[in-house]
C-alpha cells in the first residue's frame, strides 16, 4: 500500500496544540498578575494661595491624558488607567489628607502637587509607602535632595535653573542692584537662596536686601517699606499668586511701582491669578500695578504632538474640561499631561517585561530611566529626578490681562528675547531707565557759567587737573583757586575775584624776577670776574654776598608762583621748598656779613643749627609715625592737620638748616 502523503501542517499539529495550550495558560496567569485597572492619585490646588483657574486647566489636561492612554491599544492594552483627583487647597494638611485617602485605592503613583510646600509633605508620605510622585509644577530646590525625597520626580526644572535664568535676564538689561521678597516657606526660602547663589556667580549683580513673611500674612508693611529703603529699583517676588497680590497692594501704596521700577515674578506668581480676587473677578488696581512685570516659567508645549493635542484641546467643552476650548495651553497643563504619560509608559514596560515585579521600588526605577517624546519635548529625568532647565520669559503688558511669552532661556543659549514684544509700565518697548539721580549743578569752563544737569548723570564731571577741563563741580566756582585754564571759574563775577590779583602780582613778580636776574648777571660779571670791566665798588662790596642775596630773592619770588593756577599737591608742596631755603639763605647771609668775628659765630651758629636739625628730625619722625601710619598710636589731632603737609614743611626746614653749613 502506498503510504499516505503528509501535508506540511500534519507533522506540526501537536506542537501547535501545545503552543495554544501554553498561550491560554500564560494568559490566565498574566490575568492574575496584570490588573484590569490601576489608579493614580492626583493633587491639584484649585483653591487657596496657589489656587487659580489655571489649576483646573492642569486637571483637565491630566484627565485628557488618561483618556488618550485608555484609547491607545498599544499602551496598557489589558489595563484601564484611572485618575482620582482632589483639591488640596494649597495646604499641607489637606494635601496629606488627599494622599492618605487615596491609599485606599492602592495607587501606583501620585500626580502633583502644584505647590512646593504641599509637594514636600506628600513626598515624605510617599517615601514611607514607597509610592513614586511626579509633580507638574513644584520647583523647590530642596525637592532635588534624594536623601530626603527619594521618591519625588518632576517634569519641570527646579528653581536653581529658574534663578540662573533670572540672574542672566538682569545682566541682559544691565541691572546691577536687586532686592528680594519671599514667603517663609519651602518655595520662597529655597527660591531666594538659589537666586542668591546665582547672583554670586555673576560678580556684577548685588542682592542688597531680602525680606520674608509667613504665607497668607496681610501685615507686610514693614517688609515692603524695607524694600523701598533698600534703594533698589528691581524687585524679585518669590511667592505664589495670593501672597504676591498682597505685596503689590502695599507696594503701590509705598510708591515702588511705576515707570522707574521693575518687578520680576518666577513661576509662582507669573500668572493671572496674581490679580484675581477669591470670587474670580479682576482686581483692577493690582492689575494696573503689575503692568510691565517680567516673569519666568518652565518652557511649555512644543512639537507635533503638542500641536495635535491643541487641536483636541480647542474642540473640548470648557464646561466639562475647564480651561479647554482655546488654541493655547498653560505650560504646567502640558507638563501635567506628560506626567500621566510617564506613569503609563513605565507601567507598560513593567507589565511587558517584569509583570511579577510591580513594587513601588521597581516603578521608581523605571521612571528614573524613562525617556520619551512628550508634548513638552524630550522627557527624561537627571540624577536628581529633575527636568533639564529650560524657561520662557513672560511679560504682562500694560492694558493686557495675560502674561505673554517674550523669550526663552536655556543652558546652551542663555537669554534670547524679542525686545519688541515687551511692553513696560509706561506702555513703550523701551527698557526703563532705573539709574535715577537728583539734578546736579556744575560749572562749564568753556561757557564760563553755572549749569544744571537735570538727570544728574548725563554730563560727565571732571576733576581740575593739568589740561583743558570743561565741566567741573559747582563747588569749584568762586573758591579763590583757579581750576579752569581760562580762569573762568574765578572771573570778575566772583565777589572776591582773584583774576585781577593774579594778573597784577604775576606781572610785578615776573618783572622783579627779570630785574633780579639782570642784577645777578651784572654782579657776577662786574664784581667777581677779574677783567677790565670789573666795577670796583661792586667788588669792594663783597659780590658773593650780593649774589647770595639776589639768589635768595629769586627763590622767594619763584615760590609765589605756586599760588597761581590750579591747586595741586605738587604746587602746594613746592612752595615751602622754595620759600624756606630762600628765607634761611637770606638770614644766614645777613648774619655772617654783619658779624665782626666769624669764628665764634661759626661755632655758635653751627651748634644752634645742629640742635635745630636734630629737633626738626625728631618732629618729622613723630609726625610720620603718629599721623600717617594707621595704627593704634596714631594721634588724631596730627592726623587731622594733614600730616603730609607738615612733613613737607619740616623737610623744607631741614634743607634750609643744612644750607647754612656752606658758610
C-alpha positions as CSV (number, residue, x, y, z in Angstrom):
1,X,0.0,0.0,0.0
2,X,1.3,3.4,-0.9
3,X,1.8,5.5,2.3
4,X,-0.5,8.4,2.8
5,X,1.2,11.7,1.9
6,X,1.7,14.1,4.8
7,X,0.7,17.7,4.5
8,X,3.2,20.3,5.6
9,X,1.0,21.0,8.6
10,X,0.2,17.5,9.8
11,X,3.6,16.9,11.3
12,X,3.5,20.2,13.4
13,X,-0.1,19.8,14.6
14,X,1.0,18.5,18.1
15,X,3.3,21.5,18.6
16,X,0.6,23.9,17.6
17,X,-1.7,22.4,20.2
18,X,0.9,22.7,22.8
19,X,1.5,26.4,21.9
20,X,-2.2,27.1,22.1
21,X,-2.5,25.5,25.4
22,X,0.6,27.3,26.7
23,X,-0.8,30.7,25.5
24,X,-4.1,30.1,27.2
25,X,-2.3,29.2,30.4
26,X,0.0,32.2,30.2
27,X,-2.9,34.5,29.6
28,X,-4.6,33.1,32.6
29,X,-1.5,33.6,34.7
30,X,-1.0,37.1,33.5
31,X,-4.6,37.9,34.0
32,X,-3.9,37.2,37.7
33,X,-0.7,39.4,37.6
34,X,-1.6,42.3,35.4
35,X,-4.5,44.3,37.0
36,X,-7.5,45.3,34.9
37,X,-7.4,48.8,36.5
38,X,-4.6,50.8,38.0
39,X,-5.1,54.0,39.9
40,X,-3.2,57.3,40.1
41,X,-3.9,59.8,42.9
42,X,-3.7,63.4,41.7
43,X,-3.4,66.6,43.9
44,X,-4.5,69.9,42.3
45,X,-4.6,73.3,44.1
46,X,-8.0,74.5,42.9
47,X,-8.4,76.9,45.9
48,X,-6.1,78.5,48.5
49,X,-3.0,80.7,48.0
50,X,-2.0,78.9,44.8
51,X,-5.4,78.1,43.5
52,X,-6.4,79.7,40.2
53,X,-8.4,78.9,37.1
54,X,-5.2,77.5,35.5
55,X,-5.2,74.8,38.2
56,X,-8.5,73.5,36.7
57,X,-6.7,73.6,33.3
58,X,-3.9,71.4,34.6
59,X,-6.5,69.0,36.0
60,X,-8.3,68.9,32.6
61,X,-5.0,68.2,30.8
62,X,-4.3,65.2,33.1
63,X,-7.8,63.8,32.6
64,X,-7.4,64.1,28.8
65,X,-4.1,62.2,29.1
66,X,-5.8,59.4,30.8
67,X,-8.5,59.3,28.1
68,X,-5.8,59.2,25.3
69,X,-3.9,56.4,27.1
70,X,-7.0,54.3,27.6
71,X,-8.0,54.8,24.0
72,X,-4.5,53.7,22.7
73,X,-4.5,49.9,22.1
74,X,-0.7,49.8,22.2
75,X,-0.3,51.2,25.7
76,X,-1.6,49.1,28.6
77,X,-3.9,47.1,26.3
78,X,-5.4,45.0,29.1
79,X,-5.5,47.7,31.8
80,X,-7.6,50.7,32.3
81,X,-5.9,53.8,33.9
82,X,-8.0,55.7,36.5
83,X,-7.2,59.2,37.8
84,X,-8.5,60.1,41.3
85,X,-8.1,63.9,41.6
86,X,-8.8,66.1,44.6
87,X,-8.3,69.8,45.6
88,X,-5.5,70.1,48.2
89,X,-6.4,73.8,48.8
90,X,-2.7,74.7,48.7
91,X,-2.5,73.5,52.3
92,X,-0.1,70.9,53.7
93,X,-2.6,69.2,56.0
94,X,-5.2,68.9,53.2
95,X,-2.6,67.6,50.8
96,X,-1.6,64.9,53.3
97,X,-5.3,64.0,53.8
98,X,-5.7,63.7,50.0
99,X,-2.8,61.3,49.9
100,X,-4.0,59.2,52.9
101,X,-7.5,58.9,51.4
102,X,-6.0,57.8,48.1
103,X,-4.2,54.9,49.8
104,X,-7.5,53.0,49.8
105,X,-7.2,52.8,46.0
106,X,-3.8,51.2,46.2
107,X,-2.3,53.8,43.8
108,X,0.8,53.1,41.6
109,X,1.8,56.8,41.7
110,X,0.9,60.3,42.6
111,X,0.5,63.2,40.2
112,X,1.1,66.6,41.8
113,X,1.0,68.7,43.8
114,X,1.1,72.3,42.4
115,X,2.7,74.0,45.5
116,X,6.2,73.0,46.7
117,X,5.1,73.1,50.3
118,X,2.3,70.6,49.6
119,X,4.7,68.5,47.4
120,X,7.1,68.3,50.4
121,X,4.7,66.7,52.8
122,X,3.3,64.3,50.2
123,X,6.8,63.3,49.3
124,X,7.6,62.4,52.8
125,X,4.5,60.2,53.0
126,X,5.1,58.8,49.5
127,X,8.6,57.8,50.5
128,X,7.3,56.0,53.6
129,X,4.8,54.0,51.5
130,X,7.2,53.7,48.5
131,X,4.9,55.3,46.1
132,X,6.5,57.5,43.4
133,X,5.4,61.1,42.9
134,X,5.6,63.2,39.8
135,X,4.9,66.9,40.0
136,X,4.0,69.2,37.1
137,X,4.8,72.5,38.9
138,X,6.7,72.0,42.2
139,X,10.1,73.7,41.7
140,X,11.6,74.0,45.2
141,X,15.4,73.2,45.1
142,X,15.0,71.2,48.3
143,X,13.0,68.6,46.5
144,X,16.1,67.7,44.5
145,X,17.6,66.2,47.6
146,X,17.3,62.4,47.0
147,X,18.2,61.6,50.6
148,X,15.1,63.3,52.0
149,X,12.9,62.9,48.8
150,X,13.9,59.7,47.1
151,X,10.5,59.0,45.5
152,X,9.9,62.5,44.2
153,X,10.3,63.3,40.4
154,X,9.1,66.3,38.4
155,X,8.6,67.1,34.7
156,X,9.6,70.7,35.4
157,X,13.1,72.0,36.3
158,X,14.0,73.2,39.9
159,X,14.3,76.8,41.0
160,X,18.1,76.9,40.8
161,X,17.7,76.8,37.0
162,X,15.0,79.5,37.1
163,X,17.1,81.7,39.4
164,X,20.0,81.4,36.9
165,X,17.7,82.5,34.1
166,X,16.5,85.5,36.2
167,X,20.1,86.5,37.0
168,X,21.0,86.2,33.3
169,X,18.0,88.3,32.5
170,X,19.2,91.1,34.8
171,X,22.6,91.0,33.2
172,X,21.0,91.2,29.8
173,X,19.3,94.5,30.8
174,X,22.3,95.8,32.7
175,X,20.6,95.9,36.1
176,X,23.1,95.5,38.9
177,X,21.0,96.0,42.1
178,X,18.0,94.0,43.2
179,X,16.0,93.5,46.4
180,X,14.0,90.3,47.0
181,X,10.9,89.4,49.0
182,X,9.6,85.9,49.6
183,X,7.3,83.8,51.7
184,X,8.9,81.9,54.6
185,X,8.0,78.5,53.1
186,X,9.8,75.8,51.1
187,X,9.2,77.5,47.7
188,X,10.1,81.1,48.8
189,X,13.1,80.4,51.0
190,X,14.9,77.9,48.7
191,X,14.0,80.1,45.7
192,X,15.6,83.2,47.1
193,X,18.6,81.2,48.3
194,X,19.0,79.8,44.8
195,X,18.8,83.3,43.4
196,X,21.5,84.5,45.8
197,X,23.8,81.7,44.7
198,X,23.1,82.6,41.0
199,X,23.8,86.3,41.7
200,X,27.1,85.4,43.5
201,X,28.3,83.7,40.3
202,X,27.6,86.8,38.1
203,X,30.0,89.1,40.1
204,X,28.0,92.1,38.7
205,X,24.7,91.9,40.4
206,X,24.1,92.6,44.1
207,X,21.2,91.4,46.1
208,X,21.0,94.3,48.6
209,X,18.1,93.1,50.7
210,X,15.9,90.1,51.3
211,X,12.5,90.3,53.1
212,X,10.4,87.4,54.2
213,X,6.9,86.9,55.7
214,X,4.6,84.0,56.6
215,X,2.5,82.9,53.7
216,X,-1.1,84.3,53.9
217,X,0.0,87.2,56.1
218,X,-1.6,90.6,55.4
219,X,0.6,92.7,57.7
220,X,3.6,93.1,55.4
221,X,4.0,96.9,55.5
222,X,7.4,96.6,57.3
223,X,8.8,94.2,54.7
224,X,7.7,96.3,51.8
225,X,8.9,99.5,53.4
226,X,12.3,97.9,53.8
227,X,12.3,97.1,50.1
228,X,11.7,100.8,49.4
229,X,14.5,101.9,51.8
230,X,17.0,99.5,50.1
231,X,17.4,101.9,47.2
232,X,16.8,99.1,44.7
233,X,14.6,99.6,41.7
234,X,14.4,95.9,40.6
235,X,12.4,93.6,42.9
236,X,12.1,89.8,42.8
237,X,9.0,88.3,44.3
238,X,9.4,84.6,45.2
239,X,6.0,83.5,46.3
240,X,2.7,82.2,44.9
241,X,-0.1,84.2,43.5
242,X,-2.2,85.1,46.5
243,X,0.8,86.4,48.5
244,X,2.1,88.4,45.6
245,X,-1.2,90.1,45.2
246,X,-0.9,91.3,48.8
247,X,2.6,92.5,48.2
248,X,1.6,94.5,45.2
249,X,-1.2,96.3,47.1
250,X,1.3,97.5,49.7
251,X,4.0,98.3,47.1
252,X,1.6,100.5,45.3
253,X,0.9,102.5,48.5
254,X,4.6,102.8,49.2
255,X,5.3,104.2,45.7
256,X,7.7,101.5,44.5
257,X,5.5,100.7,41.4
258,X,5.8,102.8,38.3
259,X,8.0,103.8,35.3
260,X,11.2,103.7,37.3
261,X,10.7,100.2,38.9
262,X,10.7,96.7,37.6
263,X,9.1,93.7,39.3
264,X,10.1,90.1,38.4
265,X,7.9,87.1,39.1
266,X,9.1,83.5,38.9
267,X,6.6,80.8,38.0
268,X,4.8,81.0,41.4
269,X,3.3,84.4,40.7
270,X,3.7,85.0,36.9
271,X,0.0,84.2,36.2
272,X,-3.3,85.9,36.0
273,X,-4.2,84.6,39.5
274,X,-2.0,87.2,41.0
275,X,-4.6,89.9,40.2
276,X,-7.8,87.8,40.7
277,X,-9.9,88.0,43.9
278,X,-11.4,85.0,45.5
279,X,-14.6,85.4,43.5
280,X,-12.7,85.2,40.2
281,X,-13.0,88.9,39.4
282,X,-10.0,91.0,38.4
283,X,-8.5,93.5,40.9
284,X,-8.0,96.4,38.5
285,X,-5.7,98.2,40.9
286,X,-3.3,95.3,41.3
287,X,-3.5,94.5,37.5
288,X,-2.5,98.1,36.8
289,X,0.3,98.0,39.3
290,X,1.7,94.8,37.8
291,X,1.9,96.3,34.3
292,X,5.3,95.7,32.8
293,X,6.1,92.8,35.1
294,X,8.6,90.2,33.8
295,X,8.1,86.6,34.7
296,X,9.6,83.1,34.1
297,X,8.1,79.7,33.8
298,X,9.3,76.3,32.6
299,X,9.1,76.0,28.8
300,X,5.7,74.8,27.7
301,X,4.4,72.6,24.9
302,X,6.1,72.3,21.5
303,X,6.4,70.0,18.6
304,X,3.9,67.9,16.5
305,X,2.4,66.0,19.5
306,X,1.7,69.3,21.2
307,X,0.0,70.7,18.0
308,X,-2.2,67.6,17.8
309,X,-3.1,68.0,21.5
310,X,-4.0,71.6,20.9
311,X,-6.4,70.6,18.2
312,X,-8.2,68.3,20.6
313,X,-7.9,70.9,23.3
314,X,-9.6,73.5,21.2
315,X,-12.6,71.2,20.5
316,X,-13.2,70.3,24.1
317,X,-16.2,71.6,26.0
318,X,-14.8,74.2,28.5
319,X,-17.6,73.5,30.9
320,X,-16.6,69.8,31.2
321,X,-12.9,70.5,30.8
322,X,-12.2,73.8,32.5
323,X,-9.6,75.8,30.6
324,X,-10.1,74.0,27.3
325,X,-11.8,75.3,24.2
326,X,-8.9,77.6,23.2
327,X,-5.9,77.4,20.9
328,X,-3.2,77.5,23.6
329,X,-2.4,75.7,26.8
330,X,-0.6,76.7,30.0
331,X,2.9,75.1,30.3
332,X,2.0,73.4,33.5
333,X,-1.0,71.9,31.9
334,X,1.2,70.4,29.2
335,X,3.6,69.2,31.9
336,X,0.6,67.6,33.7
337,X,-0.3,65.7,30.5
338,X,3.3,64.4,30.2
339,X,3.4,63.3,33.9
340,X,0.4,61.0,33.4
341,X,2.0,59.6,30.2
342,X,5.3,58.9,32.1
343,X,3.4,56.6,34.5
344,X,1.6,54.9,31.7
345,X,4.8,54.1,29.8
346,X,6.6,52.9,32.9
347,X,3.7,50.6,33.8
348,X,3.5,49.3,30.2
349,X,7.2,48.4,30.4
350,X,6.8,46.7,33.7
351,X,3.7,44.7,32.6
352,X,5.5,43.7,29.4
353,X,8.9,42.7,30.9
354,X,8.6,42.3,34.6
355,X,4.9,41.5,35.4
356,X,5.8,39.8,38.6
357,X,7.7,42.9,40.0
358,X,5.1,45.6,40.4
359,X,6.6,47.2,43.6
360,X,7.0,50.9,44.2
361,X,10.8,50.5,44.0
362,X,10.6,48.9,40.6
363,X,8.2,51.6,39.4
364,X,10.6,54.3,40.6
365,X,13.5,52.6,38.8
366,X,11.5,52.5,35.5
367,X,10.5,56.2,35.9
368,X,14.1,57.2,36.6
369,X,15.3,55.6,33.3
370,X,12.3,56.5,31.1
371,X,12.8,58.7,28.1
372,X,10.1,59.7,25.6
373,X,8.9,62.5,23.3
374,X,6.0,64.2,25.0
375,X,4.1,67.4,24.3
376,X,6.7,69.4,26.3
377,X,9.6,68.0,24.2
378,X,12.0,65.2,25.2
379,X,11.0,64.0,28.7
380,X,13.7,62.4,30.9
381,X,15.0,62.8,34.4
382,X,18.5,63.7,35.5
383,X,20.4,62.3,38.5
384,X,18.1,64.3,40.9
385,X,15.0,63.1,39.0
386,X,14.6,66.7,37.7
387,X,13.8,68.0,34.3
388,X,16.6,69.8,32.4
389,X,16.2,73.6,32.9
390,X,14.5,75.4,30.0
391,X,12.4,78.5,30.6
392,X,10.2,81.0,28.9
393,X,10.3,84.7,29.7
394,X,6.9,86.3,30.2
395,X,5.6,89.9,30.2
396,X,2.4,91.4,31.4
397,X,1.8,94.3,29.0
398,X,0.1,97.5,30.2
399,X,-3.6,97.3,29.3
400,X,-3.5,93.5,29.0
401,X,-4.6,90.8,31.5
402,X,-2.5,87.9,30.4
403,X,1.2,87.1,30.6
404,X,2.7,86.5,27.1
405,X,5.9,84.8,26.1
406,X,8.7,87.2,25.0
407,X,11.7,85.0,25.0
408,X,13.5,81.8,26.2
409,X,16.4,80.7,28.3
410,X,18.5,77.5,28.1
411,X,21.8,76.5,29.5
412,X,23.3,76.3,26.0
413,X,21.9,79.6,24.5
414,X,21.3,81.8,27.6
415,X,18.9,84.7,27.2
416,X,17.1,85.1,23.9
417,X,14.5,87.9,24.0
418,X,12.5,89.8,21.4
419,X,12.5,93.3,23.0
420,X,9.8,94.5,20.6
421,X,7.4,92.1,22.4
422,X,8.0,93.6,25.8
423,X,5.7,96.4,27.0
424,X,6.9,98.1,30.1
425,X,4.9,100.0,32.7
426,X,4.9,103.2,30.7
427,X,3.4,101.4,27.7
428,X,6.5,101.6,25.5
429,X,9.0,99.0,24.3
430,X,12.0,100.9,25.7
431,X,13.5,99.5,28.8
432,X,13.1,101.8,31.8
433,X,16.0,103.9,33.0
434,X,16.5,102.7,36.5
435,X,19.5,104.9,37.3
436,X,17.6,107.8,38.9
437,X,19.7,110.6,40.4
438,X,18.9,114.1,41.7
439,X,19.7,117.1,39.5
440,X,23.3,118.2,39.7
441,X,24.8,121.7,39.4
442,X,28.2,122.1,37.6
443,X,30.4,124.8,36.1
444,X,31.3,124.9,32.5
445,X,34.8,126.3,32.0
446,X,34.3,126.7,28.2
447,X,31.0,128.6,28.6
448,X,32.0,130.4,31.7
449,X,28.8,129.8,33.7
450,X,26.9,127.6,36.0
451,X,24.6,124.9,34.6
452,X,22.3,122.1,35.8
453,X,22.2,118.5,34.7
454,X,18.6,117.5,35.3
455,X,19.4,113.8,35.1
456,X,22.4,114.0,37.4
457,X,24.4,111.7,35.1
458,X,24.3,113.0,31.5
459,X,27.1,115.5,32.0
460,X,30.5,114.0,32.9
461,X,32.0,115.9,35.8
462,X,35.8,116.3,35.6
463,X,38.3,117.0,38.3
464,X,40.6,120.0,37.9
465,X,44.0,118.8,36.8
466,X,46.6,119.6,34.2
467,X,45.0,120.0,30.9
468,X,41.9,121.7,29.5
469,X,38.9,120.6,31.6
470,X,35.4,121.8,30.9
471,X,32.7,120.6,33.3
472,X,33.7,120.8,36.9
473,X,31.9,120.5,40.2
474,X,29.9,123.6,41.2
475,X,31.9,123.8,44.4
476,X,35.0,124.9,42.5
477,X,33.2,128.0,41.3
478,X,34.5,131.2,43.0
479,X,36.5,129.2,45.6
480,X,39.5,131.5,45.1
481,X,41.5,128.8,43.3
482,X,41.9,128.7,39.6
483,X,40.5,125.4,38.2
484,X,39.8,126.4,34.6
485,X,42.6,127.1,32.1
486,X,40.8,130.3,31.0
487,X,40.3,131.4,34.7
488,X,36.5,131.4,34.1
489,X,35.7,129.9,37.5
490,X,37.4,132.8,39.3
491,X,36.4,135.6,36.9
492,X,35.1,139.0,37.7
493,X,31.6,137.7,38.6
494,X,33.0,136.3,41.8
495,X,32.8,138.7,44.8
496,X,36.5,138.0,45.7
497,X,37.8,137.6,42.2
498,X,41.4,136.5,42.1
499,X,41.9,137.3,38.5
500,X,43.0,140.9,38.9
501,X,45.3,139.9,41.8
502,X,46.8,137.1,39.7
503,X,47.3,139.4,36.8
504,X,48.8,142.3,38.9
505,X,51.0,140.2,41.1
506,X,52.0,137.9,38.3
507,X,53.2,140.8,36.2
508,X,55.0,142.5,39.1
509,X,56.6,139.3,40.2
510,X,57.8,138.4,36.7
511,X,59.3,141.9,36.3
512,X,61.1,141.6,39.7
513,X,62.5,138.2,38.8
514,X,63.8,139.5,35.4
515,X,65.3,142.6,37.2
516,X,66.9,140.4,39.8
517,X,68.3,138.0,37.3
518,X,69.8,141.0,35.4
519,X,71.3,142.3,38.6
520,X,72.7,138.9,39.4
521,X,74.4,138.8,36.0
522,X,75.8,142.3,36.5
523,X,77.2,141.5,39.9
524,X,78.7,138.2,38.7
525,X,80.4,139.7,35.6
526,X,81.3,143.1,37.1
527,X,82.2,142.1,40.6
528,X,83.6,138.6,40.6
529,X,85.5,138.0,37.3
530,X,88.9,139.8,37.2
531,X,88.7,141.7,34.0
532,X,88.8,145.3,32.9
533,X,85.1,145.9,33.2
534,X,85.0,144.8,36.8
535,X,83.4,147.7,38.8
536,X,85.5,148.5,41.9
537,X,82.5,149.4,44.1
538,X,80.7,146.2,43.4
539,X,83.9,144.2,44.0
540,X,84.5,146.0,47.2
541,X,81.0,145.3,48.5
542,X,81.6,141.5,48.6
543,X,80.0,140.3,45.4
544,X,79.5,136.8,46.7
545,X,77.3,138.2,49.5
546,X,75.4,140.2,46.9
547,X,74.9,137.1,44.7
548,X,73.5,135.1,47.7
549,X,71.1,137.9,48.4
550,X,69.9,138.0,44.8
551,X,69.6,134.2,44.6
552,X,67.5,134.3,47.8
553,X,65.3,136.9,46.3
554,X,64.8,134.9,43.1
555,X,63.9,131.8,45.1
556,X,61.4,133.9,47.1
557,X,59.8,135.3,44.0
558,X,59.6,131.9,42.4
559,X,57.8,130.5,45.4
560,X,54.9,132.8,44.9
561,X,54.1,131.1,41.5
562,X,52.8,128.0,43.3
563,X,49.7,130.1,44.2
564,X,49.0,130.8,40.5
565,X,46.8,128.3,38.5
566,X,45.3,125.1,39.6
567,X,45.9,123.9,43.2
568,X,47.8,120.5,43.1
569,X,49.7,118.6,45.7
570,X,52.9,119.3,43.8
571,X,52.5,123.0,43.6
572,X,51.4,123.4,47.3
573,X,54.3,121.2,48.4
574,X,56.8,123.1,46.2
575,X,56.1,126.4,47.7
576,X,57.7,125.8,51.2
577,X,60.7,124.1,49.5
578,X,61.4,127.3,47.7
579,X,60.5,129.9,50.3
580,X,62.2,128.0,53.2
581,X,65.7,127.9,51.7
582,X,65.3,131.4,50.4
583,X,64.4,132.8,53.8
584,X,67.1,130.9,55.6
585,X,69.7,131.8,53.0
586,X,68.8,135.5,53.3
587,X,69.0,135.4,57.1
588,X,72.3,133.4,57.1
589,X,73.9,135.7,54.6
590,X,72.9,138.8,56.6
591,X,74.2,137.2,59.8
592,X,77.6,136.4,58.5
593,X,78.0,139.7,56.7
594,X,77.2,141.7,59.8
595,X,79.3,139.6,62.3
596,X,82.6,141.1,63.4
597,X,84.1,137.8,64.3
598,X,83.2,134.9,62.2
599,X,84.8,132.1,64.2
600,X,82.6,132.5,67.4
601,X,79.7,133.0,65.1
602,X,80.5,129.8,63.2
603,X,80.7,127.8,66.4
604,X,77.6,129.3,67.9
605,X,75.5,129.2,64.8
606,X,76.8,125.7,64.0
607,X,75.7,124.4,67.4
608,X,72.3,126.1,67.2
609,X,71.7,124.9,63.6
610,X,72.7,121.3,64.6
611,X,70.3,121.3,67.5
612,X,67.6,122.7,65.3
613,X,68.2,120.0,62.7
614,X,68.0,117.3,65.4
615,X,64.8,118.7,66.8
616,X,63.3,119.0,63.4
617,X,64.2,115.4,62.5
618,X,62.6,114.2,65.8
619,X,59.4,116.2,65.0
620,X,59.4,114.7,61.5
621,X,59.6,111.2,62.9
622,X,56.8,111.9,65.4
623,X,54.5,113.3,62.6
624,X,55.2,110.3,60.4
625,X,54.5,107.6,63.0
626,X,51.7,109.4,64.8
627,X,49.9,111.0,61.9
628,X,50.5,108.9,58.8
629,X,50.6,105.2,59.8
630,X,47.1,103.7,60.6
631,X,47.8,102.1,63.9
632,X,46.5,102.5,67.5
633,X,49.1,105.2,68.5
634,X,48.0,107.5,65.7
635,X,47.3,110.9,67.2
636,X,44.0,112.2,65.9
637,X,45.0,115.9,66.0
638,X,48.1,115.3,64.0
639,X,46.2,113.1,61.5
640,X,43.5,115.8,61.1
641,X,46.1,118.5,60.5
642,X,47.3,117.0,57.2
643,X,50.5,115.2,58.3
644,X,51.9,115.1,54.7
645,X,51.7,118.9,54.6
646,X,53.6,119.0,58.0
647,X,56.2,116.6,56.7
648,X,56.9,118.8,53.7
649,X,57.3,121.9,55.9
650,X,59.7,120.0,58.2
651,X,61.7,118.7,55.3
652,X,62.0,122.2,53.9
653,X,63.2,123.5,57.3
654,X,65.9,120.7,57.5
655,X,67.2,121.6,54.0
656,X,67.3,125.2,54.9
657,X,69.3,124.5,58.0
658,X,71.6,122.2,56.1
659,X,72.2,125.0,53.5
660,X,73.8,127.2,56.2
661,X,76.7,124.8,56.7
662,X,78.0,126.1,53.3
663,X,79.2,129.1,55.3
